[in-house]
Amino acid sequence: MLREEAGDLLAFIAVAREGGFTRAATKLATSQSALSHTVRRLETRLGLRLLARTTRSVALTEAGERLLGAIGPAFADIDAGVAALSELRDKPAGTIRMTTSEHAAHAVLWPVLSPLLHSYPDLHVELVIDSGLTDIVAERFDAGVRLGESIAKDMVAVRIGPDLRMAVVGAPSYFAERPKPRTPQDLAEHRCINLRLPTAGGLYAWELEKGARELRVRVDGQLVFNTSRMTVRAATDGLGLACVLEDLAADQLAAGSLVRVLADWCPPFAGYHLYYPSRRQPSAAFSLLVEALRYRG
């Protein structure tokens, strides 16, 4: 492959992944006009239109989709190979992009990342907070963090946190006016605080389990949030029952501002795992991060 052809392909990949010429030009440190000329030269050479341009957006044509799928992984492997050369440096260096949920970022990532970044000033980390199920290969992330039960089998998974547990909680003032639920069926008689899921947009069905019985309970109430921290706050104010990760309500439970119910229906489950493609060639910086995060409890 000629150097000019490789440069044209890299320009096309940048525009495709950045979703337009403006951000791609900034990333490549060139002008939009020069970048547009480069992509048009590639289209002319291939005899195919790769991008559908409008005044407001840029989208891939079918040919563009096929080309990106064919060459994207190869260039990603080249990037990984170059990044792996940081092993020859005295200290690990480079940028690691990760996608994670807000809870995982606070609970397991930041307690490790903060001291690690102080110790390795040449290590750079970009954390993208997203509770959805991100395709880390398509979005060019080095790794993601997800609950162990949700990781695809073609990924390498490294446990980075302890088992987690859900907690159904309510305020003493709420229970002063009604009896505590003793079974999941009793929830139908209670005001419950719903959580809207970030992926499908539906409401979270409370996942309760006891022995061999597994239930997904649809609840109803006055409030719906898209963040668990707000459900804890609303429950503390006596506006209903909430079903949240145990540690999110730990302070309120310890202070007595929340009371736990249905504890026997909330067993532990697999906690957070770091995951990344099995074909990835880890750099020294990435290996350092994995070992620092690895759960040893």
C-alpha positions as CSV (number, residue, x, y, z in Angstrom):
1,M,0.0,0.0,0.0
2,L,1.3,3.4,-1.0
3,R,1.8,6.0,1.7
4,E,-0.7,8.3,0.0
5,E,-3.4,5.5,0.0
6,A,-2.8,4.8,3.7
7,G,-3.2,8.4,4.5
8,D,-6.5,8.6,2.5
9,L,-7.9,5.6,4.4
10,L,-6.9,7.1,7.7
11,A,-8.7,10.3,6.8
12,F,-11.8,8.3,5.8
13,I,-11.8,6.4,9.1
14,A,-11.5,9.6,11.1
15,V,-14.4,11.2,9.4
16,A,-16.5,8.1,9.7
17,R,-15.8,7.6,13.4
18,E,-16.0,11.3,14.4
19,G,-19.3,11.7,12.4
20,G,-18.2,14.7,10.4
21,F,-15.3,16.7,9.0
22,T,-15.1,19.3,11.7
23,R,-14.1,17.0,14.6
24,A,-12.1,14.7,12.3
25,A,-10.1,17.7,11.0
26,T,-9.4,18.8,14.6
27,K,-8.3,15.3,15.6
28,L,-6.0,15.0,12.6
29,A,-4.7,18.6,12.9
30,T,-5.6,19.6,9.4
31,S,-8.2,21.8,7.7
32,Q,-11.7,20.7,6.8
33,S,-11.1,21.6,3.1
34,A,-8.0,19.5,3.0
35,L,-9.7,16.6,4.7
36,S,-12.7,16.8,2.3
37,H,-10.3,16.8,-0.7
38,T,-8.5,13.7,0.7
39,V,-11.8,11.8,1.1
40,R,-13.0,12.8,-2.4
41,R,-9.7,11.6,-3.8
42,L,-10.2,8.2,-2.2
43,E,-13.8,8.1,-3.6
44,T,-12.5,8.9,-7.1
45,R,-9.8,6.3,-6.9
46,L,-12.3,3.6,-5.7
47,G,-15.1,4.8,-8.1
48,L,-17.5,4.7,-5.2
49,R,-19.2,7.2,-3.0
50,L,-18.3,6.5,0.6
51,L,-20.0,9.4,2.4
52,A,-23.4,11.0,2.0
53,R,-23.0,14.6,2.8
54,T,-25.6,17.2,3.7
55,T,-25.2,20.7,5.0
56,R,-25.7,19.4,8.6
57,S,-24.4,15.9,8.7
58,V,-22.2,13.2,7.2
59,A,-23.3,9.6,6.9
60,L,-21.8,6.4,5.6
61,T,-23.1,4.9,2.4
62,E,-23.3,1.2,2.0
63,A,-19.9,1.1,0.4
64,G,-18.6,3.3,3.2
65,E,-20.0,0.9,5.8
66,R,-18.3,-2.0,4.1
67,L,-15.0,-0.3,3.8
68,L,-15.0,0.8,7.4
69,G,-15.8,-2.7,8.6
70,A,-13.0,-4.1,6.4
71,I,-10.1,-1.8,7.3
72,G,-11.2,-0.4,10.7
73,P,-10.0,-3.5,12.8
74,A,-6.7,-3.6,10.9
75,F,-5.9,0.0,11.6
76,A,-7.0,-0.5,15.3
77,D,-4.5,-3.4,15.5
78,I,-1.8,-1.1,14.2
79,D,-2.7,1.5,16.8
80,A,-2.5,-1.1,19.5
81,G,0.9,-2.4,18.3
82,V,2.3,1.1,18.3
83,A,0.8,1.7,21.8
84,A,2.5,-1.5,23.0
85,L,5.9,0.0,22.3
86,S,5.4,2.1,25.4
87,E,6.7,-1.1,27.2
88,L,10.2,0.0,26.1
89,R,9.8,3.2,28.1
90,D,11.0,3.5,31.7
91,K,7.4,4.1,32.8
92,P,4.1,3.1,31.3
93,A,2.5,5.8,29.3
94,G,-0.3,6.4,26.9
95,T,-4.1,7.0,26.9
96,I,-6.7,4.5,27.9
97,R,-10.3,5.0,27.0
98,M,-12.9,3.3,29.1
99,T,-16.7,3.2,29.2
100,T,-18.4,2.6,32.5
101,S,-21.5,3.3,34.6
102,E,-21.6,6.1,37.1
103,H,-21.9,3.8,40.0
104,A,-18.9,1.6,38.9
105,A,-16.8,4.8,38.3
106,H,-17.4,6.0,41.9
107,A,-17.4,2.6,43.6
108,V,-14.5,0.7,42.0
109,L,-12.7,2.7,39.4
110,W,-11.9,6.0,41.0
111,P,-10.5,4.6,44.3
112,V,-7.8,2.8,42.2
113,L,-7.4,5.4,39.4
114,S,-6.7,8.4,41.7
115,P,-3.5,7.0,43.3
116,L,-2.4,5.3,40.1
117,L,-2.5,8.6,38.1
118,H,-0.5,10.3,40.8
119,S,2.2,7.6,40.6
120,Y,2.3,7.5,36.8
121,P,2.0,11.1,35.3
122,D,2.5,9.8,31.7
123,L,-0.6,7.7,32.0
124,H,-3.8,9.3,30.7
125,V,-7.3,7.9,31.2
126,E,-10.6,8.9,29.5
127,L,-13.7,7.7,31.3
128,V,-17.0,7.9,29.5
129,I,-19.9,7.6,31.9
130,D,-22.7,5.6,30.0
131,S,-25.1,3.2,31.6
132,G,-26.0,1.7,28.2
133,L,-24.4,-1.5,26.7
134,T,-21.7,0.2,24.7
135,D,-20.0,-1.7,21.8
136,I,-16.4,-1.0,22.8
137,V,-15.0,-2.3,19.6
138,A,-17.2,-0.1,17.3
139,E,-16.7,2.9,19.6
140,R,-13.0,2.4,19.9
141,F,-12.8,2.0,23.6
142,D,-9.9,0.1,25.1
143,A,-12.1,-1.5,27.7
144,G,-15.4,-1.3,29.4
145,V,-16.8,-2.0,32.9
146,R,-20.0,-4.1,33.3
147,L,-21.6,-6.5,35.7
148,G,-20.2,-10.0,35.3
149,E,-23.4,-11.5,34.0
150,S,-23.6,-9.1,31.1
151,I,-20.3,-9.6,29.4
152,A,-20.1,-11.2,25.9
153,K,-18.3,-14.5,25.7
154,D,-15.8,-13.3,23.2
155,M,-14.4,-10.7,25.6
156,V,-11.6,-11.1,28.3
157,A,-13.2,-10.4,31.6
158,V,-11.3,-9.4,34.8
159,R,-13.1,-9.2,38.1
160,I,-12.5,-5.7,39.6
161,G,-15.0,-5.6,42.5
162,P,-16.8,-7.6,45.2
163,D,-20.2,-9.2,44.8
164,L,-23.1,-6.7,44.8
165,R,-26.5,-6.9,46.4
166,M,-29.7,-5.0,45.9
167,A,-31.7,-3.5,48.8
168,V,-35.4,-2.6,49.0
169,V,-35.6,0.4,51.3
170,G,-38.1,2.9,52.7
171,A,-38.2,5.7,55.3
172,P,-39.5,5.2,58.9
173,S,-42.1,7.9,58.1
174,Y,-43.4,5.9,55.2
175,F,-43.7,2.7,57.3
176,A,-45.4,4.6,60.1
177,E,-48.5,4.7,57.9
178,R,-48.5,1.2,56.4
179,P,-47.0,-2.3,57.2
180,K,-43.7,-3.4,55.8
181,P,-43.9,-5.8,52.9
182,R,-43.1,-9.4,53.8
183,T,-43.2,-10.9,50.3
184,P,-42.7,-9.5,46.8
185,Q,-46.4,-9.8,46.2
186,D,-47.0,-7.2,49.0
187,L,-45.3,-4.6,46.8
188,A,-48.5,-4.2,44.9
189,E,-50.0,-2.5,48.0
190,H,-47.1,0.0,48.2
191,R,-46.0,3.2,46.5
192,C,-42.7,2.3,44.8
193,I,-40.1,4.6,43.0
194,N,-39.4,3.5,39.5
195,L,-36.1,3.6,37.6
196,R,-36.0,4.1,33.8
197,L,-33.4,2.0,32.0
198,P,-30.9,3.8,29.8
199,T,-30.9,1.2,27.0
200,A,-34.5,0.2,26.0
201,G,-36.1,3.1,27.9
202,G,-38.4,0.8,29.8
203,L,-38.8,0.7,33.6
204,Y,-36.6,-1.5,35.7
205,A,-38.5,-4.6,36.9
206,W,-37.3,-5.3,40.5
207,E,-35.2,-8.5,40.4
208,L,-35.9,-10.5,43.5
209,E,-34.7,-14.0,44.3
210,K,-35.1,-16.5,47.1
211,G,-33.8,-20.1,46.8
212,A,-34.9,-21.4,43.4
213,R,-37.5,-18.7,43.0
214,E,-36.6,-15.7,40.7
215,L,-39.1,-12.9,40.3
216,R,-39.2,-9.7,38.2
217,V,-41.7,-7.5,39.8
218,R,-43.3,-4.5,38.1
219,V,-44.0,-1.8,40.6
220,D,-46.0,1.5,40.5
221,G,-45.8,4.8,42.3
222,Q,-45.7,8.6,41.9
223,L,-42.1,8.9,40.7
224,V,-39.8,7.7,37.9
225,F,-36.1,8.6,37.7
226,N,-33.2,7.7,35.4
227,T,-30.6,7.7,38.2
228,S,-30.5,5.5,41.3
229,R,-29.2,8.3,43.6
230,M,-32.4,10.2,43.1
231,T,-34.5,7.1,44.0
232,V,-32.6,6.9,47.3
233,R,-33.2,10.6,48.0
234,A,-36.9,10.2,47.3
235,A,-37.2,7.1,49.5
236,T,-35.4,9.0,52.3
237,D,-38.1,11.7,52.0
238,G,-40.8,9.1,52.5
239,L,-42.2,9.1,49.0
240,G,-42.1,5.3,48.5
241,L,-39.9,2.2,48.4
242,A,-36.8,2.0,46.3
243,C,-34.8,-0.9,45.0
244,V,-31.1,0.1,44.7
245,L,-27.6,-1.3,45.0
246,E,-27.0,-1.8,48.7
247,D,-24.0,0.6,48.9
248,L,-26.0,3.5,47.5
249,A,-28.2,3.4,50.6
250,A,-25.5,2.3,53.1
251,D,-25.2,5.7,54.8
252,Q,-28.9,6.2,55.2
253,L,-29.4,2.7,56.5
254,A,-26.6,3.2,59.1
255,A,-28.2,6.5,60.1
256,G,-31.7,5.0,60.4
257,S,-33.2,7.4,57.8
258,L,-33.9,4.3,55.7
259,V,-35.1,0.9,56.7
260,R,-34.5,-2.3,54.7
261,V,-37.2,-4.8,53.9
262,L,-37.3,-8.1,51.9
263,A,-33.6,-8.6,52.6
264,D,-34.1,-12.4,52.2
265,W,-35.1,-11.8,48.6
266,C,-31.9,-9.9,47.7
267,P,-29.0,-12.4,47.5
268,P,-25.5,-11.3,46.3
269,F,-24.7,-11.4,42.6
270,A,-21.5,-11.1,40.4
271,G,-20.0,-7.6,40.7
272,Y,-18.2,-5.4,38.2
273,H,-15.7,-6.7,35.6
274,L,-13.3,-5.0,33.3
275,Y,-13.7,-6.4,29.8
276,Y,-11.8,-6.0,26.5
277,P,-11.5,-7.8,23.2
278,S,-9.6,-11.1,23.4
279,R,-7.5,-10.2,20.3
280,R,-6.2,-7.0,22.0
281,Q,-2.4,-6.8,22.5
282,P,-2.1,-5.1,25.9
283,S,0.3,-2.2,26.2
284,A,2.3,-1.7,29.4
285,A,0.0,1.0,30.5
286,F,-3.1,-1.1,29.9
287,S,-1.6,-4.1,31.7
288,L,-0.7,-1.8,34.6
289,L,-4.3,-0.6,34.9
290,V,-5.7,-4.1,34.7
291,E,-3.5,-5.4,37.5
292,A,-4.2,-2.4,39.7
293,L,-8.0,-2.9,39.2
294,R,-8.0,-6.7,39.6
295,Y,-10.1,-7.7,42.6
296,R,-8.2,-9.8,45.2
297,G,-10.8,-10.0,48.0
